[in-house]
Amino acid sequence: MKISKAFRASADAVVYEGDCRGLLEQIPRGTLQLIVTSPPYNIGKPYEKRMRLEQYLEQQQKIISRCVEALDMRGSVCWQVGNYVEQNAIVPLDVALYPIFKSLGLKLRNRIVWCFEHGLHCSKRFSGRHETILWFTKSDRYTFNLDDVRVPQKYPMKKYFKGPRIGQYSCNPLGKNPGDVWIIPNVKHNHVEKTAHPCQFPVELVERLVLALTKPGDWVFDPFLGAGTTAIAALIHGRKAAGAEIVPEYVKIIHQRVRLARQGQLRIRPMDRPVYDASKPYESKAKPVRIGPPHPTLFEVDLTLPAGRAL
C-alpha cells in the first residue's frame, strides 16, 4: 500500500512524502486559509543539510513565495522560528526572514513570542528559552476569531469604581486577549506528545492559531510537517490538513498519530491546563482527542512504526 501524492480538494487531509515544493505545485492558487510551520533552522539536524545562511534564505524565499500564491486573500501565514547559530554567534531567523515576507506584500500583524522553561543549557551566553512566530496576513480583510482563543481573566471579578458603569464588571466575561507572549511548555522527553522527531512543537501552540485564524472546513497547510502536529491541531478542530514531509520515518509517525486521534486515543496536553500549579504535585495527565470519521481517500499507507519505536 502507498500514499497518494495528489492534492484533492475533496479530501480531509493530504500527507505528501517528499519535498514540499512538489505538493505546492499541485495546490491551486487561493486554496489555503492558514499556513503554519516551523521550518528547519539550518543548524545541522538529521533531517536537514546545513548550508550557508544566504543559501538557506534563498531556499526559504522560494518556498514562502509559492506558499503565498496558494494562500487565500483572507488567509494568514504563521512562520515559527528560532535562531541560526554559527561560531557561537546567533542570527534571529525572524529578523532574517522578515524582508522576504515584506517583499511579497504580506503584512505583519504580530510577532508572537513563545516562551518555554526547558531546553539546551548554554555556557557562553544565556540559555535560549523563547522562539518567535511571525503572523502575516495577505490583506487587511482576514479571519480573526478572538473569542475562540480568550484566556481566563487575571482579575475576573474586577468592577468599574467610578463613572457611568460603576459597579459593573470591567472585563470581558469570555476572558481576555492572550496577548503576544505565550507561555507553553515545549515538547521534551517527558512531554506526553513526544515522538522520535527531535524538534517537535506542541499541539496547543498550533491549536490557538488554528482556532483564531480559520473557520471549520478551512485548509491548514504545513510545508514541513515533521511529526504532524499542525495536521493534528487542524483535524481535531474540524479543519482540513495538508502538508509535506521528506523523512519516511516521520511520515509513519504522522499517520500513527492521526490514527490514534481517530480512535480517541491520542494524548495531548490540554490548552486550558496551567503550566504549573505549585499547590498540586506534578501529574503527567493528558487529554485524549478524537477527530471525525476518516475520509475514504485519506491514508493508503502501512501505519506500522519501525520495530522498537514507541510514541
N, C-alpha and C positions, 0 to 999 in steps of 0.2 A: 504494500500500500504506500502511496505517496501523496504529498500535499500539493494542491493546485496552486500555481503561482499567479493565476489570473485574478485581477481585481474585478469583483462582481458587486454591483450596486445593490443587488437583492440579498446579499449575504449579511449575516450578523457580525462576522469578523473575517479578516484576512490576515494570515500569518505567512509571510514570504521568506523563504530561506535563501538568502543571498544579499547582495549589495542593495541598499535602499533605492538607489537610482534606477534599478531595474523595475521596482514596483512603482516608483513615481511616474515612470513613462506610461504606465497603464491607467493612472488616475486622471480623469477628465478635469479640466480647469474648473475652479469654483466648487469642488465637491466637498472639501473638508471644512468643518466648523472649528476644530481645535487641533493644533499640533503641539504636543508635549513631548519633550525628550531631554535626556541627559547624555550628550554626545561624548565620545572618547575625549579625554583631556590631553592626549598626546604625551603621556608620561610613562609609556612602555608597559602597559598592562598586557596580559596574554592575548587579548582579542584585538590589539592594535599594533600597527607598525610605527615606531617613533620616527618623526620627521622634523625638519626644521620648522620653526614657528611660521615662517612665511608660507611654506608649502601647506601646512595644516590649515591656515586661514584661507588659502586659496581653495582647498578641498571643501571646507565648510561653506564658503561662498557659493559654490556650485550646488550644493545640497540645499542650502537655505533658499536660494533663488528658485529652484524647482518646487520646493515646499510652498513658497508664497504664491506661485502660479496656481497650485492646486487648492489654495485657500479661498473660501467664500468671502464675499465683501464684508460680511458681518462677523467674520471669524477672528480668532486670536492665535498667536504663537507664543509658547512659553518655553524658553531655552534655559535649562538649568545647568550651571557650570561652576567650576571651582577655579583652581589656579594651575597654570603651566609652570613647572619648576625646571630650571636649568642652572647648573653650577651653584646650587643652593640659593638662587635668587628666584623670586616668583613674578609671574606676569598674570594679573587678574584677567581671566578669559572673557568675563562680561564686558570689560573695558575694550579688549582687543576686538571682540565681535560686534560691538555696538555700531561701528561705522558701516558694516555690511548690511544690517537691517535698515539703517537710516538711508542708505543709498537705494534701497528697494522701495522706499516710500512708506515704510511702516512707522507707526507712532508708538513711542514708549509710554505705557500707562503706569507701570510700576516697576521698580527694581526691588523685588522681594528678597529679603534676607532670611534664609533658612538656617536656624541655629540648632546645634546639637551639642551634646556634652561629652561624647566619646569619639576617639579617633587616634591616629598616629601621634606619638609624642615627639616633639622636636627638641633638639639640644642647642641650636644656634639661633633660634627665633621662637616667638610664642607659638604654641601649637594651634593649628587651624581648627576652628570649631564653627565655621559657618560657610555656606555656599550661597550662590545668588541665582534667582530666577528672573530673567528678563521677560516681562509680559508686554508684547506688542499687539496692536490691532492694525487691520488693513485699512480701516476707515474710521470716521467719527461715529458711525452707527454700528454699534457692536453689542453682542449679548453680554449682560452682566446681571446675574441673579444674586444680589447681595443678601436677600432674606434667607436664601438656601444655605448660606455659609456663616451666618452670625454665630458668635460665641457668647457664653454667659457674661453678663454684666459684672464688673468688679464690685459695684455698689448697687445691686438690683432694687433696693428699697429707697434710693435717694429721691427726694422731692424738691420742687422749687420752694424756696423760702421767702420769696417776695415776688411782686409783680402780679399780672392778671392771672397767672396759672399757679399761684401759691397753693401749696398742699397737694398738687398733682405730681405724679411720678415724672421725673425729668429724663428718664432713659427709655429706650425702645423696648417694649415688652418682649420682643422676639430675640433680643440680645444685641450685642454691639458688633460693629465692623471689626474683623480680626486684625486689621492693620497690615503693615508691610514687613513686619518682623514675626516669623513663625517659628515657634519652639516645638520641634517634632523630633523624637528620637530617630537616629539613623539606624540602618539595618546592620548590626554587628552580630557576632557569633551567638549570643544568647537571645536574639530577637526572634519572635515566633514566625516571622516571614522569611528567615534566612534560607537561601538556596546556595548552589555552588557558584553562583555569579559573584565575583569579587567586589563589584561596585553597584550594589542594588539599592535603589531608593525606596522609601516606604510607601505603601498604598495610600495612606491618609494624606500624604503630600499631594498626590495627583488627584485624589477624590475632591479636595477643595477646589482645584482648578476645573475639574470636570463639572461639578455642580454649579460653580459660579459662571462659567463661560460657555456652557452648552445647554441644549434642551434635549429631552428624551428623543431618541431616534437619530440624533446628530452623529456624524462621523468624527471620531477622535483618532488621530494618527501619530505614530511614533516611528521615526526613521531608524532608530537604534533601540530595538525592543528589549534587548538584554534578557532579563528574567520574566518579562511580560507584565511588569507592574502597571504600565499605562493601560494595557488591554484589560486587565482585571478591574481596575478602577472604573473604566468606561462601561464594561459589561454588567457589573453589579448594580449600576445605576441606570440601566436601560438605554445606554448609548451603543453605537456600533464602533468596533475597533478594527484598526488596520495598522500594520507595521512590518518591519523587516529586521532580520537578524542573520548574521553571517556564520555564527558558530553553531554547528549541528547539535551539540550537547545542550546549548541554551534553548534551541527550538523545542527539543523534547521536554525541557522543564516548563516552557510556556504552555504547551499542550497539557502537561500533567496538572499544572495549576488551574487551568481552565476547566479540566475535567473534575477536579476536586470542588471547584466553585459550583459547577452544575449540580453536583451531588450534595451541596450544602456542607461540605467538609473542609473547605479551605479556611484556615485560621489566619486572621489578620488583626492587627492592633486597631481597636475601635477609634473613630475620630474624636469621640467625646471623652476618652479616658485621660485623666490628668497625667502629666509627665511623671510626677512623683508626689505622693501623699505621705508626709512624714508621720502621720498618725496611724498609718497602716503598714504592716510588713509587706515587702515586695511579693507580688503574686504574678506568676507568668501565665496570665489568662489572656485569651483572645476571643474575638467574636467570629464564629463560623459564618460565612457568607454564601449566598446562593445567587446564581444567575438563572435566567429563564430557560425554557426548553431549547436545546441546540437546534440551529438551522441545519437542514438536511445536507447542505453542501459545504459545511464548515470545514471539518477536520478529517482528512483521509490520511492518517499517519499512525505509525506504531507509537503508542504512548508509553511504552515501557522504558524506564530510565536505565542507564548503564548499570551493570552489576556493581553492587556495593554503594550506589549513590542514593542517599536519602534526602528528602526535602525537609 
